[in-house]
Amino acid sequence: MPEAASKSENLLIGVDLGGTKILAGVFDRSLNCVSQAKMTTKAQRGADGVIERVARCIRDAVDEGDLDLKQVKGIGIGAPGAVDTENGKVIFAPNLQWHDVPLKKALEKDLGIPVFVENDCNICTIGVHEAELGGKPKNMVGIFLGTGIGGGIIINSKLYSGFNKTAGELGHMILEVGGPKCGCGNRGCFEALASRGAIFRRIQTAAKEGQKTVLTEMLGDNWDDMKSGDLRKAIKRGDKFVEKVVEESAEYTGIAVANIINLLNPDTIVLGGGVIEQMEDQMMAIIIETAHDYALDGTAENIEIIASKLGDSAGITGGAVLARRNLS
Amino acid sequence: MPEAASKSENLLIGVDLGGTKILAGVFDRSLNCVSQAKMTTKAQRGADGVIERVARCIRDAVDEGDLDLKQVKGIGIGAPGAVDTENGKVIFAPNLQWHDVPLKKALEKDLGIPVFVENDCNICTIGVHEAELGGKPKNMVGIFLGTGIGGGIIINSKLYSGFNKTAGELGHMILEVGGPKCGCGNRGCFEALASRGAIFRRIQTAAKEGQKTVLTEMLGDNWDDMKSGDLRKAIKRGDKFVEKVVEESAEYTGIAVANIINLLNPDTIVLGGGVIEQMEDQMMAIIIETAHDYALDGTAENIEIIASKLGDSAGITGGAVLARRNLS
């Protein structure tokens, strides 16, 4: 049971700002989540409209816990794109269609609380590293499989962001020259081979060509509503075709993990995101076996390849970690 | 003109121990090379036989410069494999067929001078970083294309070696799942697509199948003697087929560079090794263009992608840097 948050003057808020939904969580200083709120992003309303919703989601999370905004000392936000962390600006976020949005400044003006902004995959990585693994891994890579694929890198126990602050864009690592087309314009990216989007496209294309799958029955004509959980359910119901597609995705993920082991040789690789959360049992053993197959002899020894338990909360937890770090 | 080395009591020696040849260089403290010696490795003689030759090569280099071994304060050696740098042991070097060889101990006993050992690609990377680029790049990746492909990583201005001390094994990054077979047992590694070995195999296979190339005329039946320089000569003589194969190798190298930019986002990427030394003019423009094509928008901006000028001397220069660093 968390300490009495109702009386604490030291609360933190983590926000996960995604292309489709906003998630806000109130945390105590020990990173226990006290209360949460969630709403749709409505990116089509533009930056001002979305920022207004982020502020509302934060107020809702505070209210949900019978708390007061005055008890909150800092807010950490993960945004889906390239971030100027020093100034808290979102440089470019394709899913939000944002260019140079001063997120920190706008929210601080509205809420009167210090705000810190990071890339969404980086924030998930620091959430897993500090809250889930107690800051123990010295060199760690986080890989998050959802609609797309992103990652974050910890080197010498610190977030590593590189020259253009874009390090960890591992979803666009080429694994298969000439392979399937990716949203980024190239072919054969890890994301185009193993993300939820890639899995869905492969299933949908095959279904159109007459491949039998229980998903046709489960979803009717509403293929656009397909979720990672539906894949798990289809496999549980004995759908060998869906199982094969998910296993292929796990194999590609294992090859990506091997590439990271060969190049960076971290002590820990953590897999997360909706696809892993829903299909850990179907995917992790294959990912680990494939990674060991493809990593050069001796390079993968004793490296931990694990699934995060934080699930959907990785982002808000990382937001709270970011806020705590900047305030201490 | 270097300071008068003949009177210096502060000389350093760098050694590049390869599978086929040993190169030793004497350096002053400003990293000017004073004299050199070279001999074949003769790996078939076993570890003791090779170590005896390394010591002889060092003595020859000293003698070549009319110097005395007593003037040498430290020796840095690059070995082609996994190295326990703390104890100066070569854990595993496939090209030498070495397992757990106490290189430091054996040479120190023979020569009476402190010896420091590193992986060969790491030593080339620190040589380029410190001697060629004045230590300026904060985060840098070195990629060396020779018979095989290896690399080294500098993070926060220091050599980064990772959990199993094997970081930088970028030659075994998978770029093309199901692609050509690699010496490591996998398929589609960068090394199997773009190394000198890969280029030679592709040319030789095509020649056997009737492809016309001036190399048939240049080499007769001695395909095993083919060198990177022969490729350059064939291209200069208008051989479009050889040109195309070399360009393909440059394209794969550009894709590997893009993967590194997406993942690690270093400020500087340096290409080196025999293939680049001989064919910089044919390859670098293609490598840079392909890297920019494949790197995610915004990630490659202002990143330096350059060819090293050190050529064959990168290893011995890095050895001298390693010795200087450990002695200061």
Interface residues (C-beta under 8 A of the other chain):
Chain A: A82 I91 F92 K138 N139 G151 I153 I155 N156 Y160 S161 G162 F163 N164 K165 T166 A167 G168 E169 L170 H172 M173 I174 L175 E176 V177 G178 G179 C184 N186 G188 Y252 I255 A258 N259 I260 N262 L263 L264 N265 P266 D267 D293 Y294 A295 L296 D297 G298 T299 A300 E301 N302 I303
Chain B: A82 I91 F92 K138 N139 G151 I153 I155 N156 Y160 S161 G162 F163 N164 K165 T166 A167 G168 E169 L170 H172 M173 I174 L175 E176 V177 G178 G179 C184 N186 G188 Y252 I255 A258 N259 I260 N262 L263 L264 N265 P266 D267 D293 Y294 A295 L296 D297 G298 T299 A300 E301 N302 I303
